[in-house]
Amino acid sequence: MSDCLFCKIVAGEIPSKKVAESDTAYAFFDIEPQAPVHVLVVPKQHITSADHIADVHGGVVDDLVMLAQRVTEIEGVRESGYRLVMNVGVDAQMTVPHLHLHVLGGRRLEWPPG
């Protein structure tokens, strides 16, 4: 989508600090981190949210999780623990309508979040 912030980041039209990349996904640091490690993993293909995943998107979620695992190794939080979060909709505070997975770690995370 031409007006999607994350599509523009994936296309290189908007700069980002890349952490890792696969053939179908891109991981970069969140500009408003909620933890010492806060990386967003997005599919390169535009999908509005997890609520819009369909059969034609086979493998997208798998690849997001696999890339998130690689991010946890790169950022050194795989052993200590991390949180994966996928928000859907306004009430979940999804601010960019492009499927994305938050990778949060680097400190003990509260539960419930908040």
MODELLER restraints for C-alpha pairs under 7 A, 6 or more apart:
rsr = mdl.restraints
at = mdl.atoms
rsr.add(forms.Gaussian(group=physical.xy_distance, feature=features.Distance(at['CA:1:A'], at['CA:7:A']), mean=6.51, stdev=0.5))
rsr.add(forms.Gaussian(group=physical.xy_distance, feature=features.Distance(at['CA:1:A'], at['CA:46:A']), mean=6.62, stdev=0.5))
rsr.add(forms.Gaussian(group=physical.xy_distance, feature=features.Distance(at['CA:6:A'], at['CA:98:A']), mean=6.63, stdev=0.5))
rsr.add(forms.Gaussian(group=physical.xy_distance, feature=features.Distance(at['CA:7:A'], at['CA:46:A']), mean=6.67, stdev=0.5))
rsr.add(forms.Gaussian(group=physical.xy_distance, feature=features.Distance(at['CA:8:A'], at['CA:14:A']), mean=5.68, stdev=0.5))
rsr.add(forms.Gaussian(group=physical.xy_distance, feature=features.Distance(at['CA:9:A'], at['CA:15:A']), mean=6.24, stdev=0.5))
rsr.add(forms.Gaussian(group=physical.xy_distance, feature=features.Distance(at['CA:9:A'], at['CA:16:A']), mean=6.51, stdev=0.5))
rsr.add(forms.Gaussian(group=physical.xy_distance, feature=features.Distance(at['CA:10:A'], at['CA:26:A']), mean=6.77, stdev=0.5))
rsr.add(forms.Gaussian(group=physical.xy_distance, feature=features.Distance(at['CA:10:A'], at['CA:44:A']), mean=6.14, stdev=0.5))
rsr.add(forms.Gaussian(group=physical.xy_distance, feature=features.Distance(at['CA:16:A'], at['CA:28:A']), mean=6.34, stdev=0.5))
rsr.add(forms.Gaussian(group=physical.xy_distance, feature=features.Distance(at['CA:17:A'], at['CA:28:A']), mean=5.40, stdev=0.5))
rsr.add(forms.Gaussian(group=physical.xy_distance, feature=features.Distance(at['CA:17:A'], at['CA:29:A']), mean=5.75, stdev=0.5))
rsr.add(forms.Gaussian(group=physical.xy_distance, feature=features.Distance(at['CA:18:A'], at['CA:27:A']), mean=6.00, stdev=0.5))
rsr.add(forms.Gaussian(group=physical.xy_distance, feature=features.Distance(at['CA:18:A'], at['CA:28:A']), mean=4.34, stdev=0.5))
rsr.add(forms.Gaussian(group=physical.xy_distance, feature=features.Distance(at['CA:18:A'], at['CA:29:A']), mean=6.74, stdev=0.5))
rsr.add(forms.Gaussian(group=physical.xy_distance, feature=features.Distance(at['CA:19:A'], at['CA:27:A']), mean=5.42, stdev=0.5))
rsr.add(forms.Gaussian(group=physical.xy_distance, feature=features.Distance(at['CA:19:A'], at['CA:28:A']), mean=5.05, stdev=0.5))
rsr.add(forms.Gaussian(group=physical.xy_distance, feature=features.Distance(at['CA:19:A'], at['CA:29:A']), mean=6.90, stdev=0.5))
rsr.add(forms.Gaussian(group=physical.xy_distance, feature=features.Distance(at['CA:19:A'], at['CA:71:A']), mean=6.76, stdev=0.5))
rsr.add(forms.Gaussian(group=physical.xy_distance, feature=features.Distance(at['CA:20:A'], at['CA:26:A']), mean=6.31, stdev=0.5))
rsr.add(forms.Gaussian(group=physical.xy_distance, feature=features.Distance(at['CA:20:A'], at['CA:27:A']), mean=5.15, stdev=0.5))
rsr.add(forms.Gaussian(group=physical.xy_distance, feature=features.Distance(at['CA:20:A'], at['CA:71:A']), mean=6.59, stdev=0.5))
rsr.add(forms.Gaussian(group=physical.xy_distance, feature=features.Distance(at['CA:21:A'], at['CA:27:A']), mean=5.90, stdev=0.5))
rsr.add(forms.Gaussian(group=physical.xy_distance, feature=features.Distance(at['CA:24:A'], at['CA:43:A']), mean=5.81, stdev=0.5))
rsr.add(forms.Gaussian(group=physical.xy_distance, feature=features.Distance(at['CA:24:A'], at['CA:44:A']), mean=5.38, stdev=0.5))
rsr.add(forms.Gaussian(group=physical.xy_distance, feature=features.Distance(at['CA:25:A'], at['CA:41:A']), mean=6.72, stdev=0.5))
rsr.add(forms.Gaussian(group=physical.xy_distance, feature=features.Distance(at['CA:25:A'], at['CA:42:A']), mean=5.52, stdev=0.5))
rsr.add(forms.Gaussian(group=physical.xy_distance, feature=features.Distance(at['CA:25:A'], at['CA:43:A']), mean=4.25, stdev=0.5))
rsr.add(forms.Gaussian(group=physical.xy_distance, feature=features.Distance(at['CA:25:A'], at['CA:44:A']), mean=5.08, stdev=0.5))
rsr.add(forms.Gaussian(group=physical.xy_distance, feature=features.Distance(at['CA:25:A'], at['CA:63:A']), mean=6.85, stdev=0.5))
rsr.add(forms.Gaussian(group=physical.xy_distance, feature=features.Distance(at['CA:25:A'], at['CA:64:A']), mean=6.34, stdev=0.5))
rsr.add(forms.Gaussian(group=physical.xy_distance, feature=features.Distance(at['CA:26:A'], at['CA:41:A']), mean=5.65, stdev=0.5))
rsr.add(forms.Gaussian(group=physical.xy_distance, feature=features.Distance(at['CA:26:A'], at['CA:42:A']), mean=5.44, stdev=0.5))
rsr.add(forms.Gaussian(group=physical.xy_distance, feature=features.Distance(at['CA:26:A'], at['CA:43:A']), mean=6.35, stdev=0.5))
rsr.add(forms.Gaussian(group=physical.xy_distance, feature=features.Distance(at['CA:26:A'], at['CA:44:A']), mean=6.46, stdev=0.5))
rsr.add(forms.Gaussian(group=physical.xy_distance, feature=features.Distance(at['CA:27:A'], at['CA:39:A']), mean=6.47, stdev=0.5))
rsr.add(forms.Gaussian(group=physical.xy_distance, feature=features.Distance(at['CA:27:A'], at['CA:40:A']), mean=5.48, stdev=0.5))
rsr.add(forms.Gaussian(group=physical.xy_distance, feature=features.Distance(at['CA:27:A'], at['CA:41:A']), mean=4.25, stdev=0.5))
rsr.add(forms.Gaussian(group=physical.xy_distance, feature=features.Distance(at['CA:27:A'], at['CA:42:A']), mean=6.38, stdev=0.5))
rsr.add(forms.Gaussian(group=physical.xy_distance, feature=features.Distance(at['CA:28:A'], at['CA:39:A']), mean=5.42, stdev=0.5))
rsr.add(forms.Gaussian(group=physical.xy_distance, feature=features.Distance(at['CA:28:A'], at['CA:40:A']), mean=5.47, stdev=0.5))
rsr.add(forms.Gaussian(group=physical.xy_distance, feature=features.Distance(at['CA:28:A'], at['CA:41:A']), mean=6.69, stdev=0.5))
rsr.add(forms.Gaussian(group=physical.xy_distance, feature=features.Distance(at['CA:29:A'], at['CA:38:A']), mean=6.02, stdev=0.5))
rsr.add(forms.Gaussian(group=physical.xy_distance, feature=features.Distance(at['CA:29:A'], at['CA:39:A']), mean=4.34, stdev=0.5))
rsr.add(forms.Gaussian(group=physical.xy_distance, feature=features.Distance(at['CA:29:A'], at['CA:40:A']), mean=6.13, stdev=0.5))
rsr.add(forms.Gaussian(group=physical.xy_distance, feature=features.Distance(at['CA:30:A'], at['CA:38:A']), mean=5.73, stdev=0.5))
rsr.add(forms.Gaussian(group=physical.xy_distance, feature=features.Distance(at['CA:30:A'], at['CA:39:A']), mean=5.36, stdev=0.5))
rsr.add(forms.Gaussian(group=physical.xy_distance, feature=features.Distance(at['CA:30:A'], at['CA:40:A']), mean=6.00, stdev=0.5))
rsr.add(forms.Gaussian(group=physical.xy_distance, feature=features.Distance(at['CA:35:A'], at['CA:104:A']), mean=5.97, stdev=0.5))
rsr.add(forms.Gaussian(group=physical.xy_distance, feature=features.Distance(at['CA:35:A'], at['CA:105:A']), mean=6.04, stdev=0.5))
rsr.add(forms.Gaussian(group=physical.xy_distance, feature=features.Distance(at['CA:35:A'], at['CA:106:A']), mean=6.61, stdev=0.5))
rsr.add(forms.Gaussian(group=physical.xy_distance, feature=features.Distance(at['CA:35:A'], at['CA:107:A']), mean=6.99, stdev=0.5))
rsr.add(forms.Gaussian(group=physical.xy_distance, feature=features.Distance(at['CA:36:A'], at['CA:105:A']), mean=6.38, stdev=0.5))
rsr.add(forms.Gaussian(group=physical.xy_distance, feature=features.Distance(at['CA:36:A'], at['CA:106:A']), mean=5.12, stdev=0.5))
rsr.add(forms.Gaussian(group=physical.xy_distance, feature=features.Distance(at['CA:36:A'], at['CA:107:A']), mean=6.85, stdev=0.5))
rsr.add(forms.Gaussian(group=physical.xy_distance, feature=features.Distance(at['CA:37:A'], at['CA:104:A']), mean=5.42, stdev=0.5))
rsr.add(forms.Gaussian(group=physical.xy_distance, feature=features.Distance(at['CA:37:A'], at['CA:105:A']), mean=4.97, stdev=0.5))
rsr.add(forms.Gaussian(group=physical.xy_distance, feature=features.Distance(at['CA:37:A'], at['CA:106:A']), mean=5.42, stdev=0.5))
rsr.add(forms.Gaussian(group=physical.xy_distance, feature=features.Distance(at['CA:38:A'], at['CA:102:A']), mean=6.69, stdev=0.5))
rsr.add(forms.Gaussian(group=physical.xy_distance, feature=features.Distance(at['CA:38:A'], at['CA:103:A']), mean=5.51, stdev=0.5))
rsr.add(forms.Gaussian(group=physical.xy_distance, feature=features.Distance(at['CA:38:A'], at['CA:104:A']), mean=4.69, stdev=0.5))
rsr.add(forms.Gaussian(group=physical.xy_distance, feature=features.Distance(at['CA:38:A'], at['CA:105:A']), mean=6.78, stdev=0.5))
rsr.add(forms.Gaussian(group=physical.xy_distance, feature=features.Distance(at['CA:39:A'], at['CA:102:A']), mean=5.82, stdev=0.5))
rsr.add(forms.Gaussian(group=physical.xy_distance, feature=features.Distance(at['CA:39:A'], at['CA:103:A']), mean=5.07, stdev=0.5))
rsr.add(forms.Gaussian(group=physical.xy_distance, feature=features.Distance(at['CA:39:A'], at['CA:104:A']), mean=6.76, stdev=0.5))
rsr.add(forms.Gaussian(group=physical.xy_distance, feature=features.Distance(at['CA:40:A'], at['CA:100:A']), mean=6.26, stdev=0.5))
rsr.add(forms.Gaussian(group=physical.xy_distance, feature=features.Distance(at['CA:40:A'], at['CA:101:A']), mean=5.61, stdev=0.5))
rsr.add(forms.Gaussian(group=physical.xy_distance, feature=features.Distance(at['CA:40:A'], at['CA:102:A']), mean=4.76, stdev=0.5))
rsr.add(forms.Gaussian(group=physical.xy_distance, feature=features.Distance(at['CA:40:A'], at['CA:103:A']), mean=6.26, stdev=0.5))
rsr.add(forms.Gaussian(group=physical.xy_distance, feature=features.Distance(at['CA:41:A'], at['CA:64:A']), mean=6.19, stdev=0.5))
rsr.add(forms.Gaussian(group=physical.xy_distance, feature=features.Distance(at['CA:41:A'], at['CA:68:A']), mean=6.58, stdev=0.5))
rsr.add(forms.Gaussian(group=physical.xy_distance, feature=features.Distance(at['CA:41:A'], at['CA:100:A']), mean=5.51, stdev=0.5))
rsr.add(forms.Gaussian(group=physical.xy_distance, feature=features.Distance(at['CA:41:A'], at['CA:101:A']), mean=5.04, stdev=0.5))
rsr.add(forms.Gaussian(group=physical.xy_distance, feature=features.Distance(at['CA:41:A'], at['CA:102:A']), mean=6.47, stdev=0.5))
rsr.add(forms.Gaussian(group=physical.xy_distance, feature=features.Distance(at['CA:42:A'], at['CA:64:A']), mean=6.86, stdev=0.5))
rsr.add(forms.Gaussian(group=physical.xy_distance, feature=features.Distance(at['CA:42:A'], at['CA:99:A']), mean=6.21, stdev=0.5))
rsr.add(forms.Gaussian(group=physical.xy_distance, feature=features.Distance(at['CA:42:A'], at['CA:100:A']), mean=4.55, stdev=0.5))
rsr.add(forms.Gaussian(group=physical.xy_distance, feature=features.Distance(at['CA:42:A'], at['CA:101:A']), mean=6.49, stdev=0.5))
rsr.add(forms.Gaussian(group=physical.xy_distance, feature=features.Distance(at['CA:43:A'], at['CA:60:A']), mean=6.81, stdev=0.5))
rsr.add(forms.Gaussian(group=physical.xy_distance, feature=features.Distance(at['CA:43:A'], at['CA:64:A']), mean=6.91, stdev=0.5))
rsr.add(forms.Gaussian(group=physical.xy_distance, feature=features.Distance(at['CA:43:A'], at['CA:99:A']), mean=6.94, stdev=0.5))
rsr.add(forms.Gaussian(group=physical.xy_distance, feature=features.Distance(at['CA:46:A'], at['CA:98:A']), mean=6.25, stdev=0.5))
rsr.add(forms.Gaussian(group=physical.xy_distance, feature=features.Distance(at['CA:47:A'], at['CA:53:A']), mean=6.98, stdev=0.5))
rsr.add(forms.Gaussian(group=physical.xy_distance, feature=features.Distance(at['CA:47:A'], at['CA:98:A']), mean=5.57, stdev=0.5))
rsr.add(forms.Gaussian(group=physical.xy_distance, feature=features.Distance(at['CA:47:A'], at['CA:99:A']), mean=5.53, stdev=0.5))
rsr.add(forms.Gaussian(group=physical.xy_distance, feature=features.Distance(at['CA:48:A'], at['CA:97:A']), mean=5.08, stdev=0.5))
rsr.add(forms.Gaussian(group=physical.xy_distance, feature=features.Distance(at['CA:48:A'], at['CA:98:A']), mean=4.30, stdev=0.5))
rsr.add(forms.Gaussian(group=physical.xy_distance, feature=features.Distance(at['CA:48:A'], at['CA:99:A']), mean=5.39, stdev=0.5))
rsr.add(forms.Gaussian(group=physical.xy_distance, feature=features.Distance(at['CA:49:A'], at['CA:88:A']), mean=6.00, stdev=0.5))
rsr.add(forms.Gaussian(group=physical.xy_distance, feature=features.Distance(at['CA:49:A'], at['CA:97:A']), mean=6.39, stdev=0.5))
rsr.add(forms.Gaussian(group=physical.xy_distance, feature=features.Distance(at['CA:49:A'], at['CA:98:A']), mean=5.61, stdev=0.5))
rsr.add(forms.Gaussian(group=physical.xy_distance, feature=features.Distance(at['CA:49:A'], at['CA:99:A']), mean=4.18, stdev=0.5))
rsr.add(forms.Gaussian(group=physical.xy_distance, feature=features.Distance(at['CA:50:A'], at['CA:88:A']), mean=6.47, stdev=0.5))
rsr.add(forms.Gaussian(group=physical.xy_distance, feature=features.Distance(at['CA:50:A'], at['CA:99:A']), mean=6.02, stdev=0.5))
rsr.add(forms.Gaussian(group=physical.xy_distance, feature=features.Distance(at['CA:51:A'], at['CA:88:A']), mean=6.88, stdev=0.5))
rsr.add(forms.Gaussian(group=physical.xy_distance, feature=features.Distance(at['CA:68:A'], at['CA:103:A']), mean=6.59, stdev=0.5))
rsr.add(forms.Gaussian(group=physical.xy_distance, feature=features.Distance(at['CA:72:A'], at['CA:78:A']), mean=4.80, stdev=0.5))
rsr.add(forms.Gaussian(group=physical.xy_distance, feature=features.Distance(at['CA:77:A'], at['CA:105:A']), mean=6.14, stdev=0.5))
rsr.add(forms.Gaussian(group=physical.xy_distance, feature=features.Distance(at['CA:77:A'], at['CA:106:A']), mean=6.05, stdev=0.5))
rsr.add(forms.Gaussian(group=physical.xy_distance, feature=features.Distance(at['CA:81:A'], at['CA:105:A']), mean=6.67, stdev=0.5))
rsr.add(forms.Gaussian(group=physical.xy_distance, feature=features.Distance(at['CA:82:A'], at['CA:103:A']), mean=6.87, stdev=0.5))
rsr.add(forms.Gaussian(group=physical.xy_distance, feature=features.Distance(at['CA:82:A'], at['CA:104:A']), mean=5.55, stdev=0.5))
rsr.add(forms.Gaussian(group=physical.xy_distance, feature=features.Distance(at['CA:82:A'], at['CA:105:A']), mean=4.51, stdev=0.5))
rsr.add(forms.Gaussian(group=physical.xy_distance, feature=features.Distance(at['CA:83:A'], at['CA:103:A']), mean=5.83, stdev=0.5))
rsr.add(forms.Gaussian(group=physical.xy_distance, feature=features.Distance(at['CA:83:A'], at['CA:104:A']), mean=5.05, stdev=0.5))
rsr.add(forms.Gaussian(group=physical.xy_distance, feature=features.Distance(at['CA:83:A'], at['CA:105:A']), mean=6.39, stdev=0.5))
rsr.add(forms.Gaussian(group=physical.xy_distance, feature=features.Distance(at['CA:84:A'], at['CA:101:A']), mean=6.47, stdev=0.5))
rsr.add(forms.Gaussian(group=physical.xy_distance, feature=features.Distance(at['CA:84:A'], at['CA:102:A']), mean=5.51, stdev=0.5))
rsr.add(forms.Gaussian(group=physical.xy_distance, feature=features.Distance(at['CA:84:A'], at['CA:103:A']), mean=4.94, stdev=0.5))
rsr.add(forms.Gaussian(group=physical.xy_distance, feature=features.Distance(at['CA:84:A'], at['CA:104:A']), mean=6.51, stdev=0.5))
rsr.add(forms.Gaussian(group=physical.xy_distance, feature=features.Distance(at['CA:85:A'], at['CA:101:A']), mean=5.65, stdev=0.5))
rsr.add(forms.Gaussian(group=physical.xy_distance, feature=features.Distance(at['CA:85:A'], at['CA:102:A']), mean=4.98, stdev=0.5))
rsr.add(forms.Gaussian(group=physical.xy_distance, feature=features.Distance(at['CA:85:A'], at['CA:103:A']), mean=6.80, stdev=0.5))
rsr.add(forms.Gaussian(group=physical.xy_distance, feature=features.Distance(at['CA:86:A'], at['CA:100:A']), mean=6.28, stdev=0.5))
rsr.add(forms.Gaussian(group=physical.xy_distance, feature=features.Distance(at['CA:86:A'], at['CA:101:A']), mean=4.90, stdev=0.5))
rsr.add(forms.Gaussian(group=physical.xy_distance, feature=features.Distance(at['CA:86:A'], at['CA:102:A']), mean=6.34, stdev=0.5))
rsr.add(forms.Gaussian(group=physical.xy_distance, feature=features.Distance(at['CA:87:A'], at['CA:93:A']), mean=6.87, stdev=0.5))
rsr.add(forms.Gaussian(group=physical.xy_distance, feature=features.Distance(at['CA:87:A'], at['CA:94:A']), mean=5.49, stdev=0.5))
rsr.add(forms.Gaussian(group=physical.xy_distance, feature=features.Distance(at['CA:88:A'], at['CA:94:A']), mean=5.83, stdev=0.5))
